[in-house]
Amino acid sequence: MGNQQGRLAVFGQGQLSMRGTGKPLISVVIPCYNYGAFVGEAIASVLAQGYPHYELIVVDDGSTDDSAAVIERELGKGEGGAQRVAFVQQPNRGVSAALNAGLALAKGELIATFDADDVMPPGRLALQAEYLARHPEVGCLGGVAVRIDEQGSLLPKKDKDRQVQRYDFARALAKALVVGGNIAVYRREAMDRAGGYDPAIRIQDFQMTLKVAHAGYLVDILPEVVTLYRKHPGSLSSDYKAEFRFGLEVIEPYRNHPSYESGRARLVTKALRMAVVDDKSFAWSLFRQVPLRQWDRQLLKRLRYFLFKPSRVT
């Protein structure tokens, strides 16, 4: 293909067969931009899945580091149980556009998006596929992410007794629910009904969670660990101001919904986690945006930090 359209390479047999599996085809889509240090491990963890019927599509979104070389090397090993493996290279257009490029090639009934800097634990695809088979009303299925550092070591976490959490659209919007791309498996029909990703919106996970729920599907979160989430300086979550701005763009189409005000307050609360010590002027402007009826314990906790924690020294 030409440079504007990108480049597609298919590794392995390139054919998909249902012979004797009795399982839905899962398309795993990994978008990558400048994650050469991590993407090889992410790919290897997907190819090590024991699920009998899946394909892997990796989209390099115009990386300027060695991501493309790492991806080709890892996919070229010919290892793993994927029935088809495809690699797309395209000019940089953003994560949502990269995911749309992967979806255009995906053949699966189920779509598992995955981040290029994370690690997929064994058995994850089978676990979520089996749950979705039992719950046809669910269009988006998440799980628990356990944090790891840049070297892959587990970071401290709080153990919680969990049950399956279920959200309809009203509850998902009120909670500003984000089912991260590293933990999500979607029904392809739900994504199609939702209209795919809007490339103009940088937070692809949040927009798809709400769009699928708005399309009439339920969103469930499993209590089991389905990904190892790598915490590092390059992750979008480290830029809380941009994340807040993009979050507002995601919920804007639902401004007239009764849950909108609550969802906006939850976005403010999330941004305040960093703002109360990083930028007190910005934090104060956020506090003033929340109506008193939307104040909760979490927001009051942020206010205490704002009042009594010193600003971060820069």
N, C-alpha and C positions, 0 to 999 in steps of 0.2 A: 504494500500500500504506500501512498505518498505520505509525506511528512505531516500534512494537515489531518489526514485520517488516522495516522498511526500505523502500527505494525502488529500483526498477529502471528504467533507461532503456536502450533499444537504439538505436544509431546506425547509419546506413547502411541497406543492403538487408535486413539481419537474416536472410538466407537462406544456407544452406550447400549448395554443389554440388560434386560430384566430377568435373564435366565435363572429361575429358581430362587431369586432373592425374596420375593414377596414383600419387599421394602420400597418405600417411595424414594425416588432419586433426589438427593440433596446436592444443590450447587453451592459450593463454598467460594465466596468472592472475597479476595484480599486486595484492597487498594493500597498502593505504596507510594510515598513521596519522601525521598531522602532518609530511608530507614535501612540503609545498607548494613548497619551494625547489628540489626535485629531480624530482618526479614527472612534470612536463611533458617533461623530457629523456628520462626512462625510457620514457614512452609513445611519444615520437617515434622512439626507437631501435628499438622493437618494430615500429612501423608501417612502418619503412624496410626491414624484412627482405624479401628477394627470394623467400622460399619461397612457392609458389603456393597453399597450402591451409592456412590457419590462421585462428583467431579470437582476439580479445583480450577478456578480461574483467577489469575493474578494480573492486576492492572497497574503498571508503572505509570504514574501521572507526571511524566517529564522530570524525573529525578535528575539532580546535578551531581550526585555522589556516585558510588559504585553499586547502587541498588540493582540496576538492570543486569550487571555482570553476576552479582550474587544470586539473583533470581534464576537466571539461565543456568548457572552452575548447579543450583540445588534441584531444579526441575529436570535437568539433563541426566541426573544420576539414575533415573528410571526406577526409583525405589518407591515403595508404598502401595496402598490398595486402591488409589483413585482409578476409576475406569477411563477418565479422560482428563488431561491437564492442558490448559491453554494459558498463554502469556501474551498480554496486550501491552504495547507501548504507545503512548499518546502524548502530545504536548500538554503542558501543565494547564489544567482547567479546574482544579479543585476536587475535593473528595467526593462530593455528590455526583459530579460529572464522571469521575472514575467508576463509581458504583453503577451508574447508569450504563456505562460501557460494558461492565461485567454482566449486568442483567440482560443486555442485548444478546449475549452469547449463551446465557444460562438456559439449560434444558430442564432443570429440576422442578418438581412440584413444591419442594421446600427450598428456601434460600437461607443459607447461613453466612452472614457477613462476618468478617474477622479482621482485626487490626494487625498491621504488619509488624508491630513492635511487641505483640503479646504471644502467649504460648497456650495452645489448646490441650487440656488434659485428656488422657486416654478415656474412651467411652463416651465423650461428650455428645457426638452426633447421634449415637444410638439412643442415649437417654432422652434427648429432646424429640427425636423422631417418634419414639414410642409414645411419649406423652401427647404429641399432636395427633397421633393416630386415634387416641382415645378421646380427644377433645376437639371435634371439628369446628366448634364455635370460636376457638382461639386462633387469632390471626398473627399474633406476635408473642413469642415465648422467650423469656429471659431466664436468668439464674443468678448465681452468686459469683462475683469476681474476687479472687484473692490477690493481694498486691505483691509484686516482686520488685526488686531493685534492678538497676541497669545490668548487673552481673547475673541476674536470675535467682537470687536468694530471696526467700520469703521474708516479708516485712511483718512486724507485729500487727495482730488484728484482734478484735473483740469477738469472742464466740457468742453466738446468739442461737436460742432455740427458734427455729423458723418453720413456718408453714407456707404452703402455696399462697401467694398474694394475687388477687384478681382485680382488674380494673376495667370499667367501662369508660366511655369517652369522658363523661362528666367528672368522674373521679381522677382519671389520668390528667386532665387539664387542670383541675383544682390542685393536684399535687405537683404539677409540672414534671410529670413522670418521664424519665429518660431510660429506655432500655438500650444500653450501650451496644454499639455495633460488634463489640467483642464477645457479647453474650447472647445476641439475638439470633433466633431462627424464625423466619417468616413463612407464611403460606404465600406462594407466588401469586395466587389469585387475589389475595388481600393487597399485595403491593401494586398489582396492576389496577385494581379497583381504586386504590389511593392515588394513582397517577404517577408513581415513581418518585424520584428525588428531584427537588427543585435546585438546580445547580447554583442559583443565586444566593441560597441560604447555606452558610458554612457549617451549621450544626446538623449533620445528616441524621444522626441517631434520634435526636429529639423530634425532628420534623416527621420522621417515618413512624415513630411510636404514636404520635397524635393523629397522623393521617390514617393509619390503619384502624385505630380506635374510632375515628370519626366516620370511617367507611362502614361501621357497624360490627366490627369484630371485637372480641374481648382480648385483653392483654394479661397474660399470666406470668408470674415470676416464681421459678422453682427455688427451693431452699438448697439445692445441691450446687457445688462448685463446678462451673462450666468454663472458666478461663482463669489464667494467671495474668493479671494486669500489670504491665510494666510501668512503674512510675519513674519518669525522667524529665529533665528540664524542657525537652522539646514537645511535650504533650500539650494539647490545646488547653487543658484544664489549668495550666500554669498561668495563662493569660485570662484572668477572671473578668477584666473589663470587656474584652472582645467576646468572651463567652456570654456575658450578660446582654450585650448588644445583639448578638445573634439569636439569643433566646427570645428576646422581645420580637424579633422578626418572625420567629416560628409561631408564636401565639397570636400575632396580629390578625390573621384571618378569622379568629374565633372571638374577636373583641366583644361581640354582642351576646356571647354565651354567658349564662349565669355564673359559670365557674371561672371566667376569665380573670376577674379581680383577684381571686384566691391564687390562681396560677402565677399571676404577675408578682404577688407578694412573696411567693415561694422562690421566684427567680431573684428577687431583691435579697432575701435572706441568704441564699447561696452566695451571691456576690459579696455580701457583707462579711463572710467568713475571712476573706483576705483583706477587704477594704478597711476594716476597723483598725488594723495595725499598719497597713501599707499606705493608705491615703485617706486621712480622716475627713478632709474636705469633701471628697467624693462619697465617703460613707455617710456623712451627714445629709448630703443631697438624696441618698437612697432612703434613709430613714423617713425623710419628709414625704416620700412618695407613697408610703403605705398608710391606708386609712386605719383608724383606730380599731375598727371592727375586724381587721385582718391581723392584728397583732396576736402572737401566740408565744409559748414558752421559748421557742427557739429564737425568735426575734428579740425577745427580752434579754436572752443570754448574749446575743450580739451587742445589744445596747450596753450591757455591763462591761463587756470587753472594750467597747468604744470609749466608755467613760474612764476606765481604770487601767487599761493597758497602754503603755507608752507606744508612740509611733516607732516603726521600724527604722533603724538608722541606715541611711543609704550612702 
